[in-house]
Amino acid sequence: MTNATRPVDPLPKVWNPDTPIGEMLAGKRGLVVGVANEQSIAFGCAAKLRAFGGEVALTYLNEKAEKYVRPLAEQIGASLLMPLDVERPGEMEAVFERIRREWGRLDFLVHSIAFAPRDDLHGRVVDCSLAGFQQAMRVSCYSFIEMARFAEPLMSDGGVMVTMSYYGADKVVSNYNLMGPVKSALQSTTRYLAAELGEAGIRVYAVSPGPLKTRAASGIAAFDDLVADAVARSPAGRLVDIAEVGRTVAFLVGGGASGMTGDTIFVDAGRHNVA
């Protein structure tokens, strides 16, 4: 293959239907949960999984969100688009039932959702309410366990499950507050799921990007200060983008990561290595 015809992975463009990267994931089908708009980490993952030849199903939170997510699903050629609010009874079951009915199997799952009530997120951990803590854990952590439970029987030939964490799970980060303990629980969950599902050929990972300017991140107090600190402290002197996170997820889903499971993979331009 000459340089003129070699597939190119475009950056900063996330998706270019005229320039697929390759066929590493050809024949693989997976569910990506958490796309809210074109800045979403989940969209970066979905776009790169598609660019490497994978087939994807997407979800949207509610009718208000659908008008933003549907054009993105059409843009990348998503095969399925379904509503999913993990707090609404029956919606998760409906998503996995449709996948079972139309696909019959699942090769990968990407969980990229998190939430904490604003008052609890902006206050001290010691002051958080029981209801706020439970909701943050329910949406951000327990939903990954639920999805793993529904996905397991669809991964009869093995598969990959990925969730999204953050440096604040390992170290105290100013203003990350309640989400620190929640993401720590999510990383521990990743290890336990990896241990329990490994015999079935299912690998489980947490990916930990640095701060990204997503809609979800906008709820963190003084987020611009957190971004400036990450840029100043990262060896690369910059933030990563959603396409870089997506390429890492594509690597984990592909066969190149077959010897890894249970790990938290940092994609933060080296920020986590600097005190």
C-alpha positions in Angstrom: 0.0 0.0 0.0 1.5 3.4 -1.0 1.4 6.4 1.2 -1.1 8.0 -1.2 -3.6 5.2 -0.6 -2.9 4.4 3.0 -5.9 5.0 5.3 -5.5 8.1 7.4 -7.1 8.6 10.9 -8.1 12.2 10.7 -7.6 14.6 13.7 -9.2 16.7 15.0 -12.0 15.5 12.8 -13.7 12.6 14.6 -15.6 11.0 11.7 -15.0 11.1 8.0 -17.1 8.6 6.1 -14.8 8.9 3.1 -11.7 7.9 5.0 -12.2 4.8 7.1 -9.1 3.8 9.0 -9.2 0.1 8.5 -11.1 -3.2 9.1 -9.7 -4.2 12.5 -13.2 -4.4 13.9 -15.0 -5.7 10.8 -17.7 -8.1 11.9 -17.9 -6.8 15.5 -21.1 -5.3 16.8 -21.4 -3.3 20.0 -23.5 -0.9 22.1 -22.2 2.6 23.0 -24.1 4.3 25.8 -23.7 8.0 26.6 -23.8 10.0 23.4 -25.4 13.4 24.2 -23.8 15.6 21.5 -20.8 15.8 19.2 -18.5 16.6 22.1 -19.4 13.5 24.0 -16.6 11.0 24.8 -19.1 8.3 23.8 -19.4 9.9 20.3 -15.6 9.8 19.9 -15.7 6.2 20.8 -18.6 5.3 18.5 -17.1 7.2 15.6 -13.7 5.5 15.9 -15.2 2.1 16.4 -17.1 2.7 13.2 -14.0 4.0 11.5 -12.2 0.7 12.3 -15.1 -1.3 10.7 -17.3 -2.0 13.7 -21.0 -1.9 13.8 -22.6 0.2 16.6 -25.9 0.7 18.4 -26.4 4.0 20.2 -28.8 5.2 22.9 -30.2 8.6 23.8 -31.4 9.7 27.2 -34.9 11.1 26.4 -36.9 12.8 23.7 -35.1 16.1 24.3 -31.7 14.5 23.7 -32.9 12.5 20.7 -32.8 15.5 18.4 -29.1 15.9 19.1 -28.2 12.2 19.0 -30.1 11.0 16.0 -28.2 13.2 13.4 -24.9 11.8 14.9 -26.2 8.3 14.6 -27.1 8.9 11.0 -23.7 10.6 10.4 -21.7 7.5 11.5 -24.2 5.0 10.2 -25.2 3.5 13.5 -27.3 0.4 13.0 -29.6 0.9 16.0 -30.8 3.9 18.0 -32.8 3.4 21.2 -33.9 5.4 24.2 -32.2 4.6 27.5 -32.5 6.3 30.9 -31.0 3.8 33.3 -33.2 5.1 36.1 -36.4 4.3 34.2 -37.6 0.7 34.8 -37.7 -1.5 31.7 -35.7 0.7 29.4 -32.4 -1.2 29.8 -34.1 -4.5 29.4 -35.7 -3.2 26.2 -32.3 -2.1 24.8 -30.7 -5.5 25.3 -33.8 -7.4 24.1 -33.8 -5.5 20.8 -30.1 -6.3 20.4 -30.7 -10.0 21.1 -33.6 -10.0 18.7 -31.9 -8.1 15.8 -28.3 -9.0 16.2 -28.3 -12.2 18.3 -25.0 -11.3 20.0 -22.9 -8.5 21.3 -19.1 -8.1 20.9 -18.5 -4.9 22.8 -20.1 -2.6 25.3 -19.0 1.0 26.0 -20.5 2.6 29.1 -19.9 6.4 29.2 -22.5 7.9 31.5 -22.2 9.6 34.9 -24.4 11.9 37.0 -24.5 13.5 40.4 -27.1 16.1 41.6 -25.6 19.6 41.4 -25.9 20.4 45.1 -24.1 17.2 46.1 -21.5 17.5 43.4 -20.6 21.1 44.3 -20.5 20.5 48.1 -18.1 18.7 50.3 -18.2 14.9 50.2 -18.8 14.9 54.0 -21.9 17.0 53.4 -23.4 15.0 50.5 -27.0 13.7 50.9 -27.8 10.0 51.0 -30.2 10.5 48.1 -27.5 12.3 46.1 -24.9 9.7 46.8 -27.2 6.8 45.9 -28.3 8.5 42.7 -24.6 9.2 41.7 -23.7 5.5 42.4 -26.9 4.2 40.6 -26.3 6.1 37.4 -22.5 6.2 37.3 -21.5 2.8 38.7 -24.3 0.4 39.2 -25.6 0.9 35.7 -22.3 -0.6 34.4 -23.0 -3.7 36.5 -26.5 -4.0 35.1 -25.3 -3.6 31.6 -22.6 -6.2 32.1 -25.3 -8.6 33.5 -27.5 -8.1 30.4 -24.5 -8.2 28.0 -22.9 -11.4 29.4 -25.3 -13.9 27.7 -25.0 -12.0 24.4 -21.2 -12.4 24.6 -21.2 -16.2 24.3 -18.0 -16.1 22.1 -16.3 -13.6 24.4 -16.4 -9.8 24.3 -15.2 -6.5 25.7 -16.8 -4.1 28.2 -15.4 -0.6 28.7 -16.4 2.2 31.1 -15.1 5.7 31.6 -13.3 6.9 34.8 -11.2 9.9 35.7 -8.0 10.7 37.6 -10.1 12.0 40.5 -10.8 8.3 41.4 -7.2 7.9 42.4 -6.2 11.3 43.8 -8.1 14.2 45.3 -8.9 16.7 42.6 -10.3 20.1 43.6 -14.1 20.4 42.9 -14.4 16.8 41.7 -15.9 16.0 45.1 -18.6 13.3 45.2 -17.6 11.9 41.8 -14.2 10.9 43.2 -15.6 8.1 45.5 -18.1 7.1 42.8 -15.4 6.7 40.1 -13.2 4.8 42.6 -16.1 2.4 43.0 -16.4 2.1 39.2 -12.7 1.2 38.9 -13.0 -1.4 41.6 -16.1 -2.8 39.9 -14.1 -3.0 36.6 -11.6 -5.3 38.4 -14.2 -7.5 39.9 -16.2 -7.8 36.7 -12.9 -8.7 34.9 -12.3 -11.5 37.4 -15.8 -12.9 37.2 -16.2 -12.7 33.4 -12.7 -13.6 32.3 -13.4 -17.4 32.1 -16.1 -16.5 29.6 -13.6 -14.7 27.4 -14.9 -11.3 28.4 -12.4 -8.5 29.0 -13.3 -5.5 31.1 -11.6 -2.1 31.2 -11.9 1.4 32.6 -10.5 4.2 30.4 -9.5 7.4 32.2 -9.3 10.5 30.0 -8.1 13.8 31.3 -10.6 16.6 31.6 -12.6 17.1 28.4 -15.0 19.9 27.6 -18.1 17.8 27.4 -21.6 18.7 28.6 -21.3 16.4 31.5 -18.1 18.0 32.7 -19.7 21.5 32.6 -21.4 20.6 35.8 -18.1 20.5 37.7 -17.4 23.7 39.6 -14.4 25.8 38.4 -14.0 23.3 35.5 -11.9 25.9 33.5 -9.4 25.9 36.3 -9.2 22.1 36.3 -8.6 22.2 32.5 -5.8 24.8 32.9 -4.2 22.7 35.6 -4.3 19.6 33.4 -2.7 21.5 30.5 0.0 22.9 32.8 0.9 19.6 34.5 0.6 17.1 31.6 4.0 16.2 29.9 2.4 16.9 26.6 1.2 20.3 27.7 -2.3 19.8 26.3 -5.6 18.0 26.7 -6.5 14.9 24.7 -9.6 14.9 22.5 -12.5 12.5 22.1 -10.9 10.9 19.0 -7.9 9.9 21.0 -10.1 8.3 23.6 -12.0 6.6 20.8 -8.9 5.1 19.3 -7.8 3.7 22.6 -11.2 2.0 23.0 -11.0 0.6 19.5 -7.6 -0.9 20.5 -9.1 -2.5 23.6 -12.0 -3.9 21.6 -9.6 -5.3 19.0 -7.5 -8.3 19.4 -4.3 -6.3 20.2 -5.4 -6.0 23.9 -6.2 -9.7 24.3 -3.6 -10.1 27.1 -5.1 -7.3 29.2 -8.2 -7.1 31.4 -9.3 -5.4 34.6 -7.0 -2.4 34.0 -7.6 1.3 34.1 -6.1 2.8 31.0 -5.1 6.5 31.2 -5.5 8.6 28.1 -4.7 12.0 29.5 -1.5 13.2 27.8 0.4 11.9 30.9 -1.3 14.1 33.4 -1.7 11.3 36.0 2.0 10.8 36.1 2.8 14.3 37.4 2.1 15.4 41.0 
